[in-house]
Amino acid sequence: MLHLRKHLLPLLRVASHLPTSAASSSSLHLSRRRRRLLSTAATAATANPFSVEDYLVAACGLTGGQALKASKKLSHLNSPTKPDAVLAVISGVGLSRADLAAVVAADPMLLCARAHNVAHRLHSLRDRVGLSDADIARFLLAGGAYGLRKCDIAPRLEFWIGFVGSFDKLLPAVKLNNGFLVSDLDRVVKPNIALLQECGLSVCEIAKLTRLKWSVLSLSPERVKASVLCIEKLVVPRSSDRFKHHLLPLLRVASHLLTSAASSSSSSLHLSRRCLLSTAATAATANPFSVEDYLVAACGLTGGQALKASKKLSHLNSPTKPDAVLAVISGVGLSRADLAAVVAADPMLLCARAHNVAHRLHSLRDRVGLSDADIARFLLAGGAYGLRKCDIAPRLEFWIGFVGSFDKLLPAVKLNNGFLVSDLDRVVKPNIALLQECGLSVCEIAKLTRLKWSVLSLSPERVKASVLCIEKLVVPRSSDRFKHVLKSACWNSEDMLAMKMEFLRTTLGCSEDKLRAAVCMSPQILCLSNKILCQKIDFLISEVSLEREFIVERPWVLGYSLEKRMVPRHSVMKILRAMGLMKDAVDFSSSLPYSEKNFVARYIDPYKQAAPTLADSYTAACAGKMPAQVHL
């Protein structure tokens, strides 16, 4: 009896506001609709002062963490009267205690609604929409409680069910975006649908838009119309069959792009609308957001590429920013495979500000004069790094003029895209001036951009120190050979160069003067690591039986590959000598400069009959598989 008295008042408060149609139902019908799952005894008899957090745990079944989070939205509640009445109503659709907890945790503000409004709306869902209590429970659990609290949901739900085809098809959309449930049908939704149909989208295609995280159909008609006009003007005319395929991706990021455009010039806006975004699988972004999954679904990366790239993007928790960036860069005509290659090479591009990227692409077109096809090639060559880091147009304009053409620049970008972001006035131009003082022509300096580490990107102080060091340790600046040594060694510090010279002197056992002459003859040996030099020198001495002095006089032999040139060709000459087909006096070093074709014609083809296995032995040696009869 005491338990009945505690729960009677909330039900009586609700009953007085029930629709008259309910009054005409049997008492059994009223009983079924008002079944409740309310507070435990401790919360039912409300403590003084009232604790929202305790109430959420005891009456609604929330966990401590959920209650703590939800209570922040309900801090104004000072009594269980209103939430008790709401719980009494919604529990009547057959929600279990766990279901009730899930509904309240998802939308705590439901407990602040007027119970008689909630009861009336549930009644409309039954009588007008034709939903069963089980359907209503599924709707609430999918996120429909938000719509139930905000407005008379029945006419909207009736429309949306008819639009997408069924109640079951609507539920996934509600789970992803329950906000569209409360959009004004006559002022927002229907005008947007009419506009999209005018653009060639079918009802089925428009219905899929409700699956997006931010429903396009909930945007203001003015915004949707602006997006449509933007695509029609900048990407493809409405008469084109491809128009609708460009429209859907743009609308997905319309919110971001149209906002950023407000601070951009009209020319920047021209670029920021070009887009081709994620596949449908990524459009309905999972929650929680998975960077790795996004990279696979939206960008086309392989699983391995996505795993590697995701480590640099662990801070991303939403597809909003990368979607906007993809919308901009894909407008230059990148295929899905191209897009994957660009993102895999520079994943951090997805973290750039889309309006910055759009502005920079615009500058590449208007200032540098690149076509979309050129920009696509630039991005694929590694230019995305420069696009992300700075306003690349003035730098690219300079470099194209410096090396002679855009096509000549691309190989340098592939090898070393870092030079693209170097400061022109403080770094690049002072270095060029210094190298010209050292006798290098513009053409010779331009070739330096093909190096893995571009000399022109080093600090001018370091380049100047290297010049002085070369002048001191190797060759005077007045020598004709100075510039050739400089091209190979100008990125070495004084300590590095001194150690390299000392290493070569002791390993080759020569005087400083002879070593300097050797370096002047073949300055590229300064670029080789000590380990590689040791391997080559040891091979030439121990296997080929060359004297150290011979190597010092012909330092260029050290520039050839040990595995691909020295070992295979020595194996051929060793076989020929063993068979008596070659004199011992033939110089091994003379075989190294031959091209592959000429070597075969000079040392293998003439001996096909006398040594029929020679060609196979040479092929095996080139592949790293030494013939059984050759022991090197």
N, C-alpha and C positions, 0 to 999 in steps of 0.2 A: 504493500500500500504506500509506504514511504517513497519507494522508487517511482511509482506511478505519479505521485504528486510532483516530484522533481521535474519530470519530463512533460507534464500535461500543459503547462503554460506556454512553452514555445509552439506546440502544435495548435493550441487554441488561437494564438496570435496569427499563425499562418492561415488557419481554416477560415477566419473571418474575411480574408482577402481572396479566397479562391474564386475562379470564374464561375458565373452562374450555371454554365453548362455542367460544371462538376457537381453543382447542387442537384441537378436533375439525374445524376447517376445514382446508382445504388450505394448504400453505406459501405458495401464491400469494395466498390470501386474507389471511394474516398480512402478507405483503409489501406488499399494497395498503394495508392499514390503517395501516401504520407508516412510510409514505413521509414523508420530512422535508425541510424547508427550514431549515437551521440556520445557525450562525454562519459568517461568512467565515473564511478561514484565520487572520486576525489575532486574531479573537475566540475561535475554536474552541480554539486553543492559548492558554488563558486567561492574561492578564497577571497579574502579582503586584505590587501589590495589585489586586483585582478592581474595575473601574469599571462601575457599573450603567449610567451614561449612555452610555459607549462601547459596551457590550454591546447596548443597545437600538437603537443606530444600526447596528452591524455585523451583529448576528445577526437582528434583527427588522425592519430596514428603516425605522425611524422617522426623521423629520427631526431636526435638532438641537434645534429648539424643542419638538417633541413629546417627545423623549427627556428634555430638561431637566424638563419638567412631570411626566412619568411617573415619573422617577427619585425624585421626592420621596416617592412611595408605596412605593418599593422600597428605601429606604435601608438596610434590615436585611439585604438580600441581600449575601453576601460570596463567592459562588461561582456559576458558571454551571451547576452540576450539575442543580439542580431545574428552572430555566427551560428548559435544553436538553432535558430529558426531556418537559416539557409541549409544547414546540414540535414535538418529534418526533411526538407523538401527534396534535395538532390539524392539523398540516400534511398528515396522511394523508387528509384529506377533500378535498384538491385545491385548497387555498388558494394563490393566487399570492403572491409576495413582497409586493406592494402590499396584497393582502387581509390577509395576516398582520400587516402593519404597522397596518392599520386596526383589526383586532380587538384587538391589544395596546394601541394608543393609547387605545381606548375603555375598556378594562378591564385596566390594567397588572397588577392583583392576580391575574389568571389565571395569571401566571408563577409564583406562589407556591403554586398548588394542588398536590395530590399527583397525580402523573402517572397512577398506576394507577386513581385515582378518576375522573379525566377520561376515561381509556380505557374504563373500565367504563360510564360514562354515555353515551359516544358509541356504544358497542356496543348499549346499550338503545334509543337513538334509532333505530338501524337495525332491530333485531330486534323491539322492542315497538311502536314508533310507526310504523315502516315508512318512515322517511325515507331518501332516497338521500344519497350523499356531497354531491351538488350542493345538496340541500335543507338539509343540515346547515351547509354553507358559507354559504348565504344567511341561515340562522338566526343564525349567529355574527356575521355582518356587520351584521345588524339590531339587535344588542345582546344576543343570546342567550347570549353568553359569560358574562355575569353569572350567569344561572341555572345554567349548566353548572358554574361554580365553586362556587356556594353550596349546591347540593343535588342529589339524584337527580331530574333534571329530566323524565325520561321520563313518569312517571305524570301529572305536572302538564300537560305539553305535550299528552299524549294527551287529557286532559280539555278543555283550552282549544280545541284544534282541533275537537273535537266540538261545543263550545259555540258558537263563532263561525261554524262551518260548513265551514271549510277551512283548510289551512296557509297558503295565500296571503292569506286574509282576516286571519289572525292576525299576520302579519309587520308590517303598519303599526302595530298596537297595541304590538308589542314595541319598535319604533323610538321611539315616543313615551313608553313607560313600561314598561321591562323589569322594574320592581320587582314587578309583580303576578305574575310567573312563580314567585316563591318564596313567595307567600302560602300559608298552610295551607289546603288545600281543605276539609277536614272541619270545622275550627274557625272559619274566617273566610269563605271564598268561598261555599260552599254555603249556610250560614245567611243570608248577605246576599242571595243569589239568591232563596231561599225567601221572605224578608221582602218583597223588591221585587215578587215575583209576587203576594203577598197584597195588595199595594197597587195591583194592576191592570196592572203593566208586563208586556209580553210578553217572551219569551226574546229576540226580535229587538231590542227596545228596551233590554233589560239588556245585551245583547252590545255595543251601541254605547258603553256606559259604559267599556269597556276601551280606547277610543280617547282618553280624557281623559288629561291630563298627570299627574294624581294619580288613579289608578283608585279609584272609589268602592267597588268590590268588595274592595279591599285594606284598607279602613278596618275598624276593629273593629266587630263586629256591634252592640255597645252604642252606638257613635257613630251608626251608621246608624239604629238604632231611635230614638235621641233626636231625630234630624233628622225622622224620619217623624212622631213624636208632636208635634213642634214645629209642623210645617206643619198637621197635623190640628187643632191647638188654635188656632193664630193666623191661619191664612190661609184654608183651605178644608177642609171635612170630607172624610174618606176616601171617603164615599159619592158625592161629586161626580165628574162626568166630568172636571172640570178638575184633580182632585187630582194625577194623575200628571204633568201638565204643569208644575205648580208644584214637584213633588218633584225632578225631574231638575235644574233650575237650582240649587235649594238644596243638593243633595248636592255640586254642583261646588265650592261655597265652604264646605261644612260644616266643613272643617278650620280655616279662618280664623275664621268666625263663632262656632263653639262654643268656640274658645280665648279669643276676646275677651270672650265672655259670662261667663267665669269671674270677671272683675273687675267686671262690671256688675250692677246690681240686677235683680230679676226683672222689673220693669217695662221696663227697657232691653232685656232679653232678649226681651220680648214684641214689640218692634219689630224687633230685629236679625235676625229670621228671615224677615221678609217678603221675597220675592225673585222676580225674573224676569230671568234673566241673558242672556248672549250667545247668538247663534245658533250652530248646530252648527259652522259654519265657523270660528268663533273658539274654540269649546270645545277643539278640537284645535289648540292654539296652535303657530304655526310657530316654528322655532328657526333663526336668532336672532329674537327678538321684534321685531316691526315695529309701532311706535305708530300709524303712519298706516293700516296695514292693519287694526289692531285697531279704530280709530275708525270705519272704514267697516263692518266686519263685525259688531262687537259693539254699536256705538252708533248705527249707521244714518246717519252723516254722509255727505255727498257727498264726492267726491274733493277738491274745492276747499276745503271746510270742514275736512276731515281734514288737508290740507297745512298750512293756517293754524294749526289747533289743535295739531298735532304739535310745532310750534316751542316751545310752552310745556311740552311733556311729554317733551322729549328725554332726560330723566334716567330715564324709566321703562324698565325692562328685563325686566319680567314682567307678566302680566295679573292676578296675584294680588290686588293692592290695588284696581285699578279694577273687577275682577269683583265684589269684595266690596261696593264702594260702589254699583255698579249693582244688586246684589242688594237693597240696602236701599231706595234711592230709587224703584226700579221698583215697590215694594210699595204705593205710594200710588195706583196705577192709571194710570201714565203709559203711553201707547201708544208704539210704536217711534218714530213721528214726534216725539212729545213728548219722549221721551228724547234724541233727536238734537238737538232745539232747546235743551234744557237744557245738554247737554254742549258744544254749539257756542258757547253764550253764556258758559260758564264752564268751560273744559276742566280747570282746576286742581281742580275738584271731585273728579275721579278720583284725586287724590293725597291726599285727606282720609282720616282714619282711620275705617274703617267703623263701629266701635263708637261713635265720637263722633257721627257722622251719625245713627245709629240712636237714640242717646239724645236728640238734639235733635229729631228727628221725634216721638219719644214725648212730649217736653215740649210740642210744638206741639199735640198731641192732648189731653193731659191737663191742661195748665196754661192754654193759650190757648183750647182748645175747638174747634180746627179739625177739620173732617172730612178724609178722604183727598182728596176732590175739591177742597177749599179749598187743601190743601197743594200739590196738583198745579198749581193756578192760580198759587199764590205762587211756586213754582219756575219756572214758565214766564214769569212777569212779571219775573224777574231775582233772585228770592229765594235762588237757589242760592248766590249770593255770600255772603249773610249766614249761610246754613246752614253753609258751609265755614269761615267766619272766626271764629265765636263761638257761644256759647249764645244763640241768637236769640230764644228764647221770651219772656224778660222784656222785651226791647226791643220785640218785636212786640206784646206785650200792652199796653205803654205807648202805642205809636203808634196802635193801633186805637182805644183810648179817646180819644186826643187828636184824631184827625181825625173820629171819629164812628162808623166802621164799617170792617170788613175790605174791603168793596167800594170804599169811598172811598180806602182806602190803596193799593190795587193800582196805580192810574194813577201815583201818586207813585213807587212802586217801579220801574215801567217806565222812568220818566224819570231816576231817580237812586237806584239801590240802595245807594249808598255811605252814605247817612244811617242805614241799618239797623244799622251796626256802630259808630256814634258812641256814646261814653260818655254815658249818660243823666245821671248825677249831676255829672260834671265839665264837660260840654259842652252838652248839649241843654237841660236844665232851667235853668241859669244864663242861657242865651241867651233862652229863653222869658220868664223873669222880667224881663230887661232890655227886651225888646221890649214887654212889657205896661206897663212904666214909661213907655215912649214913646207910649203911647196905642193900641197895637194890641190888638184883641180876640183871644181864643183862636181864633175862626173865621178872622180875618185872618191870624194866624200860621200856622194849619194850612194855609192855601193856599200858604204859602211852600215847603212840602214838594213842591209840584208843579214847582218850578224845577229847571232842569238841574243847577245846583250849589246844593244846599240851604244856605240861610243858617244854619240851625240846626246844621249840622255844622261850621261854622267855629269856631275857637277863640274863647272869650268875649272875650279881649283884643282880637282883631281886630274883632269886632262892635262892641264898646264904642268902639274907635277910629273906626270908620266912623260911628257915631252922632254922636260929637263933631265929626267932619269935616263931616258934612251940616249940623249945627247952625251950624258956623262959615262954611261956604262957600255954602250954598244957602238954608236957611230955619231960623229959630229953632224950638226945640222947642215953644214956646208956640203956634205956628201950627197951625191945623186941617189944613194941607197937609203938615205934617211927616211924619206916618206914611205918607202916600202916596209921598213921596219916599224915605222909608226903605225901603219894600218893594222899590223898584226899584234902590236904590244901596247897600244896606247891606253888600254883599260887596266893594265897592270900597275900596281903601286910600286914605289921604289923598292920596298922590302921584297915584294914578290919577284920583281925582275932580278934583283941582286941574287936571291936564292936560286932562281932558275939558271942564271948564268953560272953560278958556282956549282950547281948540280951537274950541268953539262960539261963543265971544265974537268971536274973530278972523274965523271963517268967515262968521258972520252979520252982523258989523260992528255990534254993538250994545253998549250999556253993561252993566255988571255987574248993575245993578238990573233992567233989562229981561230979561236972561238968566235971572236968578233967578226972575223972575215966569213966564218961559216954562217953565222946568224944573218949577216948582211946578204949572203947568197940565198938563204932559205929562212926568212924571218918567221914563217909559219910554224917552225918547230917550237917557238916560244909559246904557242897556243896549246901544245900537247901536255898532258899530265905527266908527272914524273914516272908513274907506274907504266904508262904506255911506252914512254921513251925507253925505259929499262927493258921491257919485253922485246922491243924492236932491236935495240942495240945488242942484247944478249943473243937473240936469234941470228943476227948478222955475223956476230963473232963466233959463236959456238957451233952453229949449224952450217952457215955459208962459208965460214972460215975467212971472213974479211978482217983486215987489220983496222985498229981504231983510227989510225992516220988516214986510211982509205975513206972511212966514214966522214971524218972531219973535212976532207977535201971534196966529198960529195954528200953534203948534208941533206940534199933534196930526197935521198932514198928514205929518210925517216918520215917523209910526208905520205908515203904509201901505206895502205892498210896491211897489217900483218896477216890477218886471216884471209882476206879476199885477194890480195895481190902477191905478197912476199912468199908465203908458204906454198900456195898452189904452183906458182911458177918455178920455185926452187925444186919442187917435187918432179916437175917435168924435166928440168935440166939434169937432175940427179939420175933419173931413169935413163935418159939419153946417154949420159956419161957411162953408166953401168953397162949399157949395151954396146958401148964403143961407137956410138953414133954422133958424139959431140966431143970436141977437144976440151981438155981441162982449162985451156987458156981463155975460153969464152967467158966474158965478163958477165956475172949475174946481174949487176946493176943495169946493164944495157937492156935487159928484158923488161924492166919495170915500166918504162915510159910507154911501151906499146899499148894501143887500145886492145880491147878484148878480141876484136875481129882480126887485127893485124898480128897479135901474138899467136893466135891459132894458125893463121896462114904461114907464119914464119917458123914456128917451133913444133907444130903438131901435124898439120896436113902433109908435109913432105915425108913423114915417117909412118904413114898409115899402113903400108905393107910390112915394113921392118918392125914396127911396134904397134900392132893393131889394137892393143888395149890402152894405148897412151891417152887417147881422147877420153875414155871412161875414167881413167885414173885422175886426169885433170879435173873432170867434172865432179868427181867425188871429193877431191881436195878442195875445190871451190865451195862445196857444200859442207865442208868441215869434217869429212870422212876420209881419212888418209888411207891410201891403198896399202895392202898388206906388205908389198915389196918395198915400200918407202917408210923409213923410220926416221922421223925428224925430231 
